[in-house]
């Protein structure tokens, strides 16, 4: 089953016109750029900057999960 699905997509991309391949390339580049921008620039590592030990970090996470409505 997995092999048939692989061949379906492989044949579809292999027989895709040039503009379709270019479009998929642009989409993949945009997704990668968005991931890196969101991950590294917009989402700081809160736990490492506010807590020193693993115990403090785990207590904070536990409190956030259990005490918030």
C-alpha positions as CSV (number, residue, x, y, z in Angstrom):
1,X,0.0,0.0,0.0
2,X,2.8,2.4,1.0
3,X,4.7,1.6,-2.2
4,X,1.7,2.3,-4.4
5,X,1.1,5.7,-2.7
6,X,4.8,6.5,-3.2
7,X,4.6,5.6,-6.9
8,X,1.5,7.7,-7.3
9,X,3.1,10.8,-6.0
10,X,6.5,10.1,-7.7
11,X,4.8,9.7,-11.1
12,X,2.7,12.7,-10.5
13,X,5.7,15.0,-9.7
14,X,7.8,13.4,-12.4
15,X,5.1,14.2,-15.1
16,X,4.3,17.6,-13.7
17,X,4.9,20.6,-16.1
18,X,7.8,23.0,-15.5
19,X,5.5,25.7,-14.0
20,X,4.1,23.2,-11.5
21,X,7.6,22.2,-10.3
22,X,8.5,25.9,-10.0
23,X,5.3,26.5,-8.0
24,X,6.1,23.7,-5.6
25,X,9.7,25.0,-5.2
26,X,8.4,28.4,-4.3
27,X,5.9,27.0,-1.8
28,X,8.6,24.9,-0.1
29,X,11.0,27.9,0.2
30,X,8.2,30.0,1.7
31,X,7.3,27.3,4.2
32,X,11.0,26.9,5.3
33,X,11.4,30.7,5.6
34,X,8.3,31.0,7.7
35,X,9.3,28.1,9.9
36,X,12.7,29.7,10.6
37,X,11.3,33.2,11.2
38,X,8.6,32.0,13.6
39,X,10.8,29.5,15.4
40,X,14.0,31.4,15.9
41,X,13.0,35.1,15.8
42,X,9.5,35.3,17.2
43,X,9.4,32.4,19.7
44,X,12.1,32.9,22.4
45,X,12.9,30.0,24.7
46,X,11.0,31.2,27.7
47,X,11.9,28.3,30.1
48,X,15.6,28.6,29.6
49,X,15.6,32.4,30.1
50,X,13.5,32.4,33.3
51,X,14.4,29.1,35.1
52,X,17.8,27.6,35.8
53,X,17.1,24.0,36.7
54,X,15.0,21.3,35.2
55,X,13.0,21.0,38.4
56,X,11.9,24.7,38.2
57,X,11.0,24.3,34.6
58,X,8.9,21.2,35.2
59,X,7.1,22.8,38.1
60,X,6.3,25.9,36.0
61,X,4.9,23.7,33.2
62,X,2.9,21.7,35.7
63,X,1.5,24.8,37.3
64,X,0.6,26.3,34.0
65,X,-1.2,23.1,32.9
66,X,-3.1,22.5,36.1
67,X,-3.9,25.9,37.5
68,X,-5.1,27.8,34.3
69,X,-8.8,27.7,33.5
